[in-house]
Amino acid sequence: MTLNSSHKDKTHKDKNSLKTRLSREIQTGIDSAKDSENADLPDLAIRTTTMYSKWYTRHCPTCKLKFREQDQVRLCPQCSQAYHDDDQYNLRCWERHFANERNCKNDSHDPINEVDRKGCYYKWNGKFPDDDDSRRQPLSDFSRVEEIGPQFLSGLENIRKPFGEEKIEIVKEYDEKVGLKCPWCRFLIRPGDHVVACPCGKCNTWFHMDIYRHLTCWNEWNGFRGNNFCPETSAKIEKAPEK
């Protein structure tokens, strides 16, 4: 290879490197604009999941649960993989994963696409940012109401009521409902969730009914959609009255 061709190759690599870096920075800016609540936070800071977060509805690699709105997470500073760090659900996935100096992600093989995926070899040193304000405390129902604009307050209680006046239950930590899948949003039921039982009486199906977590699944299934059957057994249930 001549000196001139070597110089051209180096110039080409430098341009590609610059293009890659600029592209990554532009994408970071776009993502930050969409998810402004988590923008400009330092590495390893607690982030609160919104519907605009890149990790929203993806699976946590440790507990395997999908990330929902208001889930608290920390992101790997190298590859941005999200891990729960959430006291409200006792999901301490960040510390569980990085115990004993584990890597973020190892190399893996995707048998479906027949490609090798490069891992991330970040290792946590056990420290968080000096200005880390510990975990964000989960909001009480009263605090959640205060954060909602006053224009919504007058109708909040009516919206919160489940169609058919079905009883709302709050799931306990060791309740048999934990781990069941809501048939509407497809998220797994967790301790602390507000849920409503399918009224067909022939199944063990539970719908979310939690206005504060934007999970009003029962009202969306039977109320707004007007479905008059159980999604599991197809047994007939009373249709919500039309307004």
C-alpha positions in Angstrom: 0.0 0.0 0.0 1.4 3.4 -1.0 1.7 6.3 1.4 -0.9 8.2 -0.5 -3.5 5.4 -0.3 -2.7 4.9 3.4 -3.4 8.6 4.0 -6.7 8.3 2.1 -7.8 5.3 4.2 -7.1 7.2 7.4 -9.0 10.2 6.1 -11.9 8.0 5.2 -12.0 6.4 8.6 -11.8 9.8 10.3 -14.8 11.0 8.3 -16.7 7.9 9.2 -15.9 8.2 12.8 -17.0 11.9 12.8 -20.2 11.0 11.0 -21.0 8.3 13.5 -20.3 10.5 16.4 -22.4 13.4 15.0 -25.2 11.0 14.1 -25.2 9.6 17.7 -25.3 13.1 19.2 -28.1 14.2 17.0 -30.1 11.1 17.9 -29.4 11.8 21.6 -30.8 15.3 21.2 -33.9 14.0 19.5 -34.5 11.4 22.2 -33.9 14.0 25.0 -36.5 16.3 23.4 -39.1 13.5 23.3 -38.3 12.4 26.9 -37.6 15.8 28.5 -38.1 14.5 32.1 -35.0 12.4 31.8 -32.9 14.8 29.7 -29.5 16.1 30.9 -29.3 13.8 33.9 -25.8 12.6 34.9 -24.7 9.1 34.3 -26.2 6.5 36.7 -28.9 9.0 38.0 -32.3 7.6 38.7 -34.7 8.1 35.8 -38.4 7.8 35.8 -39.9 5.9 32.8 -42.4 7.8 30.6 -44.2 6.6 27.5 -41.5 8.5 25.5 -38.5 6.7 27.2 -36.6 4.6 24.8 -36.8 1.6 27.2 -40.5 1.9 27.7 -42.3 -1.5 27.3 -38.9 -3.3 26.8 -37.9 -6.0 29.2 -35.6 -5.5 32.1 -32.7 -8.0 31.6 -32.8 -9.0 35.3 -36.4 -9.3 36.4 -37.7 -9.8 32.8 -40.7 -7.4 33.5 -41.6 -4.8 30.9 -40.8 -1.2 31.9 -44.0 0.7 32.6 -44.7 4.4 33.2 -43.3 5.6 36.5 -40.8 2.7 36.8 -37.6 4.0 38.2 -34.4 2.9 36.4 -30.7 3.4 35.9 -29.0 3.3 32.5 -25.7 1.7 31.6 -23.5 4.7 30.8 -21.9 2.9 27.8 -24.8 1.2 26.1 -27.9 2.8 27.7 -29.4 -0.6 28.8 -32.0 0.1 31.4 -32.3 -1.7 34.8 -34.9 -1.3 37.4 -33.9 0.5 40.7 -37.3 0.9 42.1 -38.2 0.7 45.8 -42.0 1.0 45.2 -41.9 -2.5 43.6 -38.8 -3.8 45.4 -37.1 -4.2 42.0 -33.4 -3.6 42.8 -32.3 -5.0 39.5 -29.3 -2.7 39.0 -27.5 -3.9 42.1 -28.6 -7.5 41.6 -27.2 -7.6 38.0 -23.8 -5.9 38.8 -23.2 -8.0 42.0 -19.8 -9.7 41.9 -18.5 -7.4 39.2 -20.7 -8.7 36.4 -20.5 -7.1 32.9 -23.5 -5.2 31.6 -23.9 -7.6 28.7 -21.8 -10.4 27.2 -21.3 -11.3 23.6 -24.3 -13.3 22.3 -25.5 -15.0 19.2 -28.9 -14.3 17.6 -30.0 -17.7 16.1 -33.0 -16.1 14.3 -31.1 -13.5 12.4 -27.9 -15.6 12.5 -25.7 -12.7 13.7 -23.3 -12.2 16.6 -24.2 -9.3 18.9 -21.3 -7.5 20.6 -21.7 -7.2 24.3 -21.1 -4.3 26.7 -18.3 -4.8 29.2 -19.2 -1.9 31.6 -18.7 -2.8 35.2 -20.2 -0.7 38.0 -17.8 0.5 40.7 -20.5 0.5 43.4 -20.9 4.3 43.4 -23.6 6.7 42.2 -23.2 10.4 41.4 -22.2 12.7 44.2 -25.4 14.8 43.6 -27.6 11.7 43.4 -30.6 12.4 45.6 -31.1 8.7 46.3 -34.3 7.2 44.9 -37.2 9.3 43.9 -40.0 8.5 46.4 -43.0 6.9 44.9 -45.9 9.3 44.7 -48.9 8.8 47.0 -52.3 9.0 45.4 -52.7 12.5 46.8 -49.4 13.6 45.3 -50.3 12.2 42.0 -53.6 14.2 42.0 -51.7 17.4 42.8 -49.4 16.8 39.8 -52.4 16.5 37.4 -53.6 19.9 36.0 -56.6 21.4 37.8 -58.6 21.1 34.6 -58.7 17.3 35.1 -59.6 17.3 38.8 -63.3 17.7 38.5 -63.7 14.6 36.5 -61.0 12.5 38.1 -63.1 10.5 40.5 -65.7 9.6 37.7 -62.9 8.5 35.4 -61.4 6.4 38.2 -64.6 4.5 38.8 -64.6 1.1 37.0 -67.5 0.5 34.7 -70.2 -1.8 36.2 -69.2 -0.6 39.7 -66.8 -3.5 39.9 -64.7 -3.6 43.0 -61.1 -2.4 42.8 -58.5 -4.5 44.7 -55.0 -3.5 45.6 -52.6 -6.3 45.0 -50.5 -7.5 48.0 -46.9 -8.6 47.8 -47.6 -12.3 48.0 -51.0 -12.3 46.3 -51.7 -15.1 43.8 -52.5 -12.4 41.3 -48.9 -11.3 41.1 -47.4 -12.3 37.8 -50.7 -12.8 36.0 -50.9 -10.9 32.7 -53.5 -8.2 32.2 -55.3 -9.2 29.0 -55.6 -5.6 27.7 -52.2 -3.9 28.3 -50.3 -7.2 28.5 -48.2 -6.0 31.4 -47.7 -8.4 34.3 -49.6 -7.6 37.5 -47.3 -6.3 40.3 -47.7 -5.7 44.1 -49.4 -2.4 44.6 -51.4 -2.4 41.3 -55.1 -1.6 41.4 -57.0 -4.3 39.6 -60.6 -5.4 38.8 -61.6 -9.1 38.4 -63.3 -10.2 35.2 -67.0 -10.5 36.2 -67.7 -13.7 34.2 -67.0 -15.9 37.2 -65.4 -18.6 35.1 -61.8 -17.4 35.0 -58.9 -16.0 37.0 -58.5 -12.9 34.8 -57.7 -9.5 36.3 -57.6 -6.1 34.5 -55.6 -3.1 35.7 -57.8 -0.2 36.9 -55.2 2.4 38.1 -55.7 6.0 36.9 -52.5 7.1 38.5 -50.4 4.7 36.4 -52.4 5.3 33.2 -53.5 1.7 33.3 -57.3 1.9 33.1 -57.5 -1.4 31.2 -60.9 -2.6 32.5 -62.6 0.7 31.4 -60.9 0.5 28.1 -61.9 -3.1 27.5 -65.5 -3.2 28.7 -66.3 0.5 28.8 -64.9 2.4 25.9 -64.7 -0.7 23.7 -67.9 -2.1 24.9 -66.7 -5.7 24.9 -69.3 -7.9 26.5 -67.3 -11.1 26.8 -64.4 -12.5 28.8 -61.1 -12.3 26.9 -60.0 -15.7 28.2 -63.1 -17.9 28.1 -65.4 -15.8 25.8 -68.1 -16.1 28.5 -70.7 -13.4 28.2 -70.4 -10.4 30.6 -72.6 -7.4 31.0 -71.8 -4.7 28.5 -71.1 -1.2 29.9 -74.0 1.1 29.2 -73.5 3.6 26.3 -73.5 7.2 27.2 
